């Protein structure tokens, strides 16, 4: 093929890739706007129940110096 045709095809390919990346970026931004921004701190936190129940296990008895 002629070098100019190859260069034109490569330039068209680059433009297509840039347009696809821009579309993907806009879709992600719109999705984030609908969901709300997820921060790293919020994403790492486990979901907590509404009311925390106390632990059913009784605390350990205190140890004295003589017992050790």
DSSP file (Angstrom, degrees, kcal/mol; ACC not computed):
  #  RESIDUE AA STRUCTURE BP1 BP2  ACC     N-H-->O    O-->H-N    N-H-->O    O-->H-N    TCO  KAPPA ALPHA  PHI   PSI    X-CA   Y-CA   Z-CA
    1    1 A X              0   0    0      0, 0.0     2,-0.2     0, 0.0     0, 0.0   0.000 360.0 360.0 360.0 159.1    0.0    0.0    0.0
    2    2 A X     >  -     0   0    0      1,-0.1     4,-2.0     4,-0.0     3,-0.5  -0.534 360.0-126.0 -74.4 139.7    1.0    3.6   -0.5
    3    3 A X  H  > S+     0   0    0      1,-0.2     4,-2.3    -2,-0.2     5,-0.1   0.831 109.0  54.5 -57.6 -34.5    2.5    5.2    2.7
    4    4 A X  H  > S+     0   0    0      2,-0.2     4,-2.4     1,-0.2    -1,-0.2   0.888 107.3  50.1 -68.4 -37.0    0.0    8.1    2.6
    5    5 A X  H  > S+     0   0    0     -3,-0.5     4,-2.5     2,-0.2    -2,-0.2   0.906 111.1  49.4 -65.8 -40.9   -2.9    5.7    2.6
    6    6 A X  H  X S+     0   0    0     -4,-2.0     4,-2.4     2,-0.2    -2,-0.2   0.913 111.3  49.5 -63.6 -42.8   -1.5    3.8    5.5
    7    7 A X  H  X S+     0   0    0     -4,-2.3     4,-2.4     2,-0.2    -2,-0.2   0.898 111.5  48.7 -63.8 -41.0   -0.9    7.0    7.4
    8    8 A X  H  X S+     0   0    0     -4,-2.4     4,-2.3     2,-0.2    -2,-0.2   0.905 111.6  49.2 -65.9 -41.1   -4.5    8.1    6.7
    9    9 A X  H  X S+     0   0    0     -4,-2.5     4,-2.1     2,-0.2    -2,-0.2   0.902 112.2  48.7 -64.4 -40.0   -5.9    4.7    7.9
   10   10 A X  H  X S+     0   0    0     -4,-2.4     4,-2.3     2,-0.2    -2,-0.2   0.903 111.0  49.9 -66.1 -41.1   -3.8    4.9   11.1
   11   11 A X  H  X S+     0   0    0     -4,-2.4     4,-2.3     2,-0.2    -2,-0.2   0.896 110.8  49.6 -64.8 -39.5   -5.0    8.5   11.8
   12   12 A X  H  X S+     0   0    0     -4,-2.3     4,-2.3     2,-0.2    -1,-0.2   0.895 110.1  51.4 -65.0 -39.4   -8.6    7.4   11.3
   13   13 A X  H  X S+     0   0    0     -4,-2.1     4,-2.4     2,-0.2    -2,-0.2   0.913 109.4  49.6 -63.4 -43.0   -8.0    4.5   13.7
   14   14 A X  H  X S+     0   0    0     -4,-2.3     4,-2.5     2,-0.2    -2,-0.2   0.909 110.3  50.5 -63.0 -42.3   -6.6    6.8   16.3
   15   15 A X  H  X S+     0   0    0     -4,-2.3     4,-2.3     1,-0.2    -1,-0.2   0.903 110.3  50.2 -62.9 -40.5   -9.6    9.1   16.0
   16   16 A X  H  X S+     0   0    0     -4,-2.3     4,-2.2     2,-0.2    -2,-0.2   0.911 111.1  48.6 -63.3 -42.5  -11.9    6.2   16.4
   17   17 A X  H  X S+     0   0    0     -4,-2.4     4,-2.2     2,-0.2    -2,-0.2   0.903 111.6  49.3 -65.1 -41.2  -10.1    5.0   19.5
   18   18 A X  H  X S+     0   0    0     -4,-2.5     4,-2.2     2,-0.2    -1,-0.2   0.892 110.8  50.1 -65.1 -39.5  -10.2    8.5   21.0
   19   19 A X  H  X S+     0   0    0     -4,-2.3     4,-2.3     2,-0.2    -2,-0.2   0.901 110.9  49.5 -65.5 -40.4  -13.9    8.8   20.3
   20   20 A X  H  X S+     0   0    0     -4,-2.2     4,-2.4     2,-0.2    -2,-0.2   0.896 110.9  49.6 -65.0 -40.4  -14.6    5.5   21.9
   21   21 A X  H  X S+     0   0    0     -4,-2.2     4,-2.3     2,-0.2    -2,-0.2   0.893 110.6  50.2 -65.4 -39.2  -12.6    6.5   25.0
   22   22 A X  H  X S+     0   0    0     -4,-2.2     4,-2.3     2,-0.2    -2,-0.2   0.913 110.4  49.6 -65.9 -42.3  -14.5    9.8   25.2
   23   23 A X  H  X S+     0   0    0     -4,-2.3     4,-2.2     1,-0.2    -2,-0.2   0.930 112.0  48.3 -60.8 -45.5  -17.8    7.9   25.0
   24   24 A X  H  X S+     0   0    0     -4,-2.4     4,-2.3     1,-0.2    -2,-0.2   0.893 110.7  50.8 -62.4 -40.6  -16.7    5.5   27.7
   25   25 A X  H  X S+     0   0    0     -4,-2.3     4,-2.5     1,-0.2    -1,-0.2   0.908 110.9  48.6 -64.0 -42.3  -15.5    8.3   30.0
   26   26 A X  H  X S+     0   0    0     -4,-2.3     4,-2.3     2,-0.2    -2,-0.2   0.880 110.6  51.1 -66.6 -37.2  -18.8   10.2   29.6
   27   27 A X  H  X S+     0   0    0     -4,-2.2     4,-2.4     2,-0.2    -2,-0.2   0.927 111.5  47.6 -64.7 -44.3  -20.8    7.0   30.3
   28   28 A X  H  X S+     0   0    0     -4,-2.3     4,-2.6     1,-0.2    -2,-0.2   0.916 111.9  49.9 -63.1 -42.9  -18.8    6.4   33.5
   29   29 A X  H  X S+     0   0    0     -4,-2.5     4,-2.1     1,-0.2    -1,-0.2   0.900 111.5  48.4 -63.2 -40.3  -19.2   10.0   34.6
   30   30 A X  H  X S+     0   0    0     -4,-2.3     4,-2.0     2,-0.2    -1,-0.2   0.899 111.4  50.3 -66.3 -39.9  -23.0    9.9   34.1
   31   31 A X  H  X S+     0   0    0     -4,-2.4     4,-2.4     1,-0.2     5,-0.2   0.915 110.8  48.9 -64.1 -42.9  -23.2    6.6   36.0
   32   32 A X  H  X S+     0   0    0     -4,-2.6     4,-2.9     1,-0.2    -1,-0.2   0.890 109.1  53.3 -63.1 -38.7  -21.2    8.1   38.9
   33   33 A X  H  < S+     0   0    0     -4,-2.1    -1,-0.2     1,-0.2    -2,-0.2   0.883 111.7  45.5 -64.9 -37.5  -23.5   11.1   38.9
   34   34 A X  H  < S+     0   0    0     -4,-2.0    -2,-0.2     1,-0.2    -1,-0.2   0.908 122.2  35.7 -71.1 -40.8  -26.5    8.9   39.1
   35   35 A X  H  < S-     0   0    0     -4,-2.4    -2,-0.2    -5,-0.1    -3,-0.2   0.782 111.9-115.9 -82.6 -28.8  -25.1    6.7   41.9
   36   36 A X     <  -     0   0    0     -4,-2.9     2,-0.2    -5,-0.2    -1,-0.1  -0.046  44.4 -61.4  96.9 150.1  -23.2    9.3   43.8
   37   37 A X        -     0   0    0     -4,-0.1     2,-0.6    -2,-0.1    -4,-0.0  -0.461  46.4-144.8 -72.1 133.0  -19.4    9.3   44.2
   38   38 A X        -     0   0    0     -2,-0.2     2,-0.2     4,-0.0    -1,-0.1  -0.882  16.6-155.6 -98.7 119.6  -18.0    6.2   45.9
   39   39 A X     >  -     0   0    0     -2,-0.6     4,-2.2     1,-0.1     5,-0.2  -0.526  25.7-115.1 -91.5 163.1  -15.0    7.1   48.0
   40   40 A X  H  > S+     0   0    0      1,-0.2     4,-1.6     2,-0.2     5,-0.1   0.897 116.0  51.1 -63.9 -40.7  -12.2    4.7   49.0
   41   41 A X  H  > S+     0   0    0      1,-0.2     4,-0.7     2,-0.2    -1,-0.2   0.905 113.1  44.7 -64.9 -41.2  -13.1    5.0   52.7
   42   42 A X  H  4 S+     0   0    0      1,-0.2     3,-0.3     2,-0.2    -1,-0.2   0.838 111.1  53.8 -73.0 -32.0  -16.8    4.2   52.0
   43   43 A X  H  < S+     0   0    0     -4,-2.2    -1,-0.2     1,-0.2    -2,-0.2   0.823 108.3  49.5 -72.4 -29.9  -16.0    1.4   49.6
   44   44 A X  H  < S+     0   0    0     -4,-1.6     2,-0.3    -5,-0.2    -1,-0.2   0.647  89.6  96.3 -84.3 -14.8  -13.8   -0.4   52.1
   45   45 A X  S  < S-     0   0    0     -4,-0.7     2,-0.1    -3,-0.3     3,-0.0  -0.584  74.5-127.1 -79.0 132.5  -16.3   -0.3   55.0
   46   46 A X        -     0   0    0     -2,-0.3     2,-0.3     1,-0.1    -1,-0.1  -0.408  34.0 -95.3 -73.1 156.9  -18.4   -3.4   55.6
   47   47 A X        -     0   0    0     -2,-0.1     2,-0.3     1,-0.0    -1,-0.1  -0.574  42.9-148.4 -73.4 129.3  -22.2   -2.9   55.8
   48   48 A X        -     0   0    0     -2,-0.3     4,-0.0     1,-0.1    -1,-0.0  -0.776  15.4-112.6-102.4 143.2  -23.2   -2.6   59.5
   49   49 A X        -     0   0    0     -2,-0.3     3,-0.1     1,-0.1    -1,-0.1  -0.274  31.1-110.1 -67.3 162.0  -26.5   -3.8   60.8
   50   50 A X  S    S+     0   0    0      1,-0.2     2,-0.5     2,-0.0    -1,-0.1   0.904 103.9  27.1 -62.6 -43.3  -29.0   -1.2   62.1
   51   51 A X  S    S-     0   0    0      2,-0.0     2,-0.5     0, 0.0    -1,-0.2  -0.983  78.0-139.7-124.9 127.6  -28.6   -2.2   65.8
   52   52 A X        -     0   0    0     -2,-0.5     2,-0.3    -3,-0.1    -4,-0.0  -0.729  17.6-145.2 -85.6 127.6  -25.5   -3.8   67.2
   53   53 A X        -     0   0    0     -2,-0.5     3,-0.1     1,-0.1     2,-0.0  -0.674  24.6-105.4 -88.6 146.4  -26.2   -6.5   69.7
   54   54 A X        -     0   0    0     -2,-0.3     2,-0.2     1,-0.1    -1,-0.1  -0.340  43.9 -92.9 -67.9 154.2  -23.8   -7.0   72.6
   55   55 A X        -     0   0    0      1,-0.1    -1,-0.1     2,-0.1     0, 0.0  -0.488  28.0-143.6 -67.6 131.0  -21.5   -9.9   72.5
   56   56 A X  S    S+     0   0    0     -2,-0.2     2,-0.3    -3,-0.1    -1,-0.1   0.703  73.9  96.1 -71.9 -17.4  -23.1  -12.9   74.3
   57   57 A X  S    S-     0   0    0      1,-0.1     2,-0.1     3,-0.0    -2,-0.1  -0.559  78.5-124.3 -77.1 133.0  -19.7  -14.0   75.7
   58   58 A X        -     0   0    0     -2,-0.3     3,-0.1     1,-0.1    -1,-0.1  -0.414  34.2 -97.4 -71.8 151.0  -19.0  -12.8   79.3
   59   59 A X        -     0   0    0      1,-0.1    -1,-0.1    -2,-0.1     3,-0.1  -0.296  46.6 -92.3 -67.8 156.0  -15.8  -10.9   79.8
   60   60 A X        -     0   0    0      1,-0.1    -1,-0.1    -3,-0.1     3,-0.1  -0.364  45.2-104.4 -65.9 144.8  -12.7  -12.7   81.1
   61   61 A X        -     0   0    0      1,-0.1     2,-0.1    -3,-0.1    -1,-0.1  -0.400  44.0 -98.6 -67.1 150.0  -12.2  -12.8   84.8
   62   62 A X        -     0   0    0     -3,-0.1     2,-0.4    -2,-0.1    -1,-0.1  -0.429  35.9-134.0 -70.6 143.3   -9.5  -10.4   86.1
   63   63 A X        -     0   0    0     -2,-0.1     2,-0.2    -3,-0.1    -1,-0.1  -0.798  13.9-150.4 -99.7 138.3   -6.2  -12.0   86.8
   64   64 A X     >  -     0   0    0     -2,-0.4     4,-1.0     1,-0.1     3,-0.1  -0.567  29.2-109.3 -98.8 170.1   -4.3  -11.3   89.9
   65   65 A X  T  4 S+     0   0    0      1,-0.2     3,-0.1    -2,-0.2    -1,-0.1   0.811 118.5  55.2 -68.0 -29.8   -0.5  -11.4   90.3
   66   66 A X  T  4 S+     0   0    0      1,-0.2    -1,-0.2     2,-0.2    -3,-0.0   0.839 102.1  56.0 -72.3 -33.0   -0.8  -14.6   92.4
   67   67 A X  T  4        0   0    0      1,-0.3    -1,-0.2    -3,-0.1    -2,-0.2   0.805 360.0 360.0 -71.0 -28.0   -2.7  -16.5   89.7
   68   68 A X     <        0   0    0     -4,-1.0    -1,-0.3    -3,-0.1    -2,-0.2   0.467 360.0 360.0 -81.1 360.0    0.0  -15.9   87.1
